[in-house]
Amino acid sequence: MRILALAVLTMIAGLMSAPAQAQRYGGNGPVCLHKYYWNGGDSYDCSYTSMAQCAATASGLAATCGINPYYANAHVPREPDNRRPRRAY
């Protein structure tokens, strides 16, 4: 009887669990618009090419703009390597 009760509880727990969240950031743009909704939900739209473009869309909405952390063409500038190699004596 205990095994049956445990099996039923396991099935109920498996059916009641929430699905995993997918990656929220998508799109090919470097800037994302994060919209907030009245029911507590939110969404991301990462199709903007500049902060100014995103800010113009977010104006008057419950939304913020931010950098897309998963932007595929992200370029991080590096300091030029002007050092000379060490000479072996």
HELIX and SHEET records of a PDB file:
HELIX    1   1 ARG A    2  MET A   16  1                                  15    
HELIX    2   2 MET A   51  ALA A   58  1                                   8    
SHEET    1   A 3 ASP A  42  TYR A  48  0                                        
SHEET    2   A 3 VAL A  31  TYR A  36 -1                                        
SHEET    3   A 3 ALA A  63  ILE A  67 -1                                        
END                                                                             
